[in-house]
Amino acid sequence: MKYFLLFACGLTVLAQQPPAPAKPVVRRPSAFPERPPADPAKVDRGKAIYGVNCTFCHGADARGGSGGTNLIRASIVMSDRDGELIHTVLKEGREGMPKFNFTAEQASDIAAFIHSFKVGGYDISRMTPPSIVTGDAKQGEAYFQKTCAKCHSVTGDLKAIGSRIDDAKLLQQTWLMPGTGGARAASLGLKIPPVTVDITTADGKKLGGRLERVDDFLVSWFDSKNVRHTLTRDGDNPKVVINEPLAPHKALLSTYRDEDIHNLTAYLVTVK
């Protein structure tokens, strides 16, 4: 009887206790933000700008190309709404990425194009063409003679370039921005001169060599014996002049039309 009463009292206490709160349902946020459809004309403008200036590094589908990051999965792109974050990156550049003098409206157009990809998995955004060789080789040869022949020759530094780089996509990415090749460019027999720096100290001493790093506070370089040197900077003291061998290529990036890129690639693949 005593045990029965204790058991009954226990049931009474349990009955009087408030029910345990239900566990909250945790809903995973979508991996990628849902965006309303943009103006098709705006997307087309962004696609045209992107195709000329960004495809060679980030790929036609924005998933990464020759050294460029996957833009669709980049946190800046996913946080961007109308190009405001993308515009900052374009203006300031990144390591291995040149600065672009785009307006806020152009950055907004580029963002509209990148945001137009519907991403739910790997394959849904792929736009891999069967071949990128869609241009006119004759027009490409004329463009080469007009724009490139002052520095390059298909019987000299670019001899048999179509055989040395038998992948048309890789060839296009390489001529658009040779510096993105790194060790790959060297393995293809392409000699990309290093960025150098000329330094003049306050007392007129001349220094310099292969540039390692430069910012508002320091400049570091390697001399002809591969010895590393560093100087602190205070404004224009010491005076620093950077010699960028790929400056002409970077200057041309904003001048290429989409047809120029395809035509020149179509020509270079024939240079065997």
N, C-alpha and C positions, 0 to 999 in steps of 0.2 A: 504493500500500500504506500509506503514511504517513497519507494522508487517511482511509483506511478504518479504521485503528487509532484515530485521533482521534474519528471518528464513533462507533465502537463504545464507546470510553471514555465519551463523552458520554451514550450510551444507558444505560450502567451507572450513571453518577452520577444520572441522572434516575430510574432504577429504584429506587435506594437512598433517594431523598427521600420523606418521608412525604406521603401524599395531602393536598391542600388541604382544610381543614375545610369542610363543607357550610354554605352560608348559612342562618342561622336563618329559619324561616318566621314572618313577622310577621303576626299575626292582628289585624285591626282589632277593637277592642272595640265592643260594641253601642252604637249612638248613644243608646239609652235603656235604663235598667236594667229588667230583667225582675223583676216582683214577683209573689209568690203572691197568689191571689184573697183579698180581705178579706171579713170577715163582711158579708153583704148588708145586715143591719140597721144596721151601722156606716156603710156607704156611703150608705144612705138618710138617716141622720141628718146626715152631712156634706153631702149634696146639698141638704137643706133649709136648713141654715145658710148654705151657699155661695150658694144661689139668692137669698136675701134680702139678704145683705151684700156679695157679691162679683161677681155677674153683671153689674151695671151697668158695671163697669170692665173686668173680665177676660173677659166673655163667657160664655154658657151652656156652651160647650165648653172653657173655660179657655184659649182661644187669643188672648185680647186683645179688648178692647172699646173703650169710650170713654176713651182715655188710659191704659188699663191694659196691663200687659205680658202677653206670652204665658207663662202659668205652666208649661205643659208643657215648654217649652224653657228655663225658668229654671234656672240652676245650683243655686240653693238648693233648689228643688223636686226636682231630680234627685238631689241629695245627701241629701235628707231621707229618713228611714226611717219614722218613726211620728209625724210632726208636730212633732218637737223643734225643727227649724230654722224651720219655718213659724210655730210658736207665738211665737218670738222676734220675727219680723217683724210679726206681728199685734199684739203688745204694744207694740212700739216705733214702729210706723208707718214710713212712707217719705215722700219728697217728693211732695206731692199726694195722699197716702193717710192717712186718719185712723187713730188707734189703736183697737184693738178689745179689749175686756175679756173675752176668751174664756178658759175654763179649758184646762188641758192636754188634758183629755179631748175637749173640743170641737175643739181644734186637731187632735187625732189623727183625729177623725171627718172634718174637712175634708180632711186629708191623704189619708185612705182614699178619699174621693171623687175627688180630683184624680189620685191614683195609679191609679185604676181605668181611666183612658183607655189604650187600647192604641194606641201610637204607632209606626207603621212608615212613615209618609209623611204627606202633607198631608191627604188625604181620609178616612183611616181613622177619625179622631177627630171628624169634623164632625158636629154635631147641630143643624144649622140648621133651625128649625121653619118651616113655610110662613107662619105669622103668629103674632106674639106677642099679638095682640088676642084673648084667650080669656076675659077676665073679663066681669063683669056691670056694664054702665054705670050702672044705677040704684043698685046698691050702691056703686059708685065715687063717684057724686055724693054719697051720704049720708056716705061716708068723708071726702070733700073738705070738706063743710060742718062736720063734726065736728073734723077735724084741721088742715085747711089754711086755712080761710076767715078765721081770725083774722089772717093775714098776707097772704093773696092773694085776688084776686077775678077771676072769669071775665069780668067786665065792665070790669075795670081792667087790672092788669099782665099778666093772662093772657088778655086779650081775643083771640079768634080763634087761640088757641094751637094748635088742631088744624090750622089752615090754615098758620100760620107754620112749623110743624114737621110736614110731611106724612108723614114716615117714623116709624112707630109705635115702632120700636126706638130711634131717636134721641130721640124724645119721652120715652120711659120713662127712658132714661139721663140725660136732661137734668133731669127733675124730681126724680129720685132724688138726684142730686148736681150741682146747677147749676154749681158752681165748676170742674168738670172740662171745661167747654165752652171757656173761654178766649176766643180770638178768634171761635170758632164761635158761642158764646153771644151775643156782641155782634152778629154778622152776622144772628142770628135776632131781633134786637130785644130781647134779654133784658138788663136792666141789673143786673149783679152788682156790688154795692159792694165796694171793695177792703178788705183787712184793714188796720186802722189800729192805732196804738199810742199810748198815753198814758204819758209819762215824767215822773217827778218826781225832780229831783236832790236831793242831800243838803241844799242850802241853800234848798229849796222852790221852785225854778224849774220851771215847767211847760213841757214840750216835747211834740212828737209830730207825727204825720202818717201818711202811707201807709207801712206796714211793708215793708221790703225783706228784712231778715234779723234773727233773734234767736237767740242761744245763751247758754251760761253765761258767755261772755267778752265778747261784743259785742252791741250793738243798732244797727241801721242803719235809717234812714227818710228819706222825702222830705217836705219841708214843702209848704205851699200854693203856693210858687213853683217847686216841683219841684227844689229844691236838696237834695242828698244830705247827710245828717249821720250821724256815727258816734260812739258813746260806748262806752268800756270798762265792763264790769260787774264788780262785786265783791259777790257775794251779792245782797242786795236793794238795792244802791246802784249806780245809781239804781233807783228803783222802776219796774217796767215792767208795764203792764196792756195786754194784747192784746185788741182788739175784733174778734171773728170774726163777720162778718155771716151766715155759713152755719152757725153753731153749732146753731141749731134743727134744720136738716136733718141734721146729723151726729148729733145726739142721737136723732133719729127712726130712724136706720138700724137700731138694735138692736131696735126695736119692731115693724117691719113684718112682717106675715105674707105668705106668698107670694100668697095670695088678695087681700090688700090692694093689692099692687103691680099685679096683673093687673086688678083692678076699677077702680082709679084711672086706669090707662092707658086702659082701655076707655072711661072717661068723658071724659077729656081729648081723645081723638081726635075726639069729637063736638062739641067746643067750636069752632065755626067762625066 
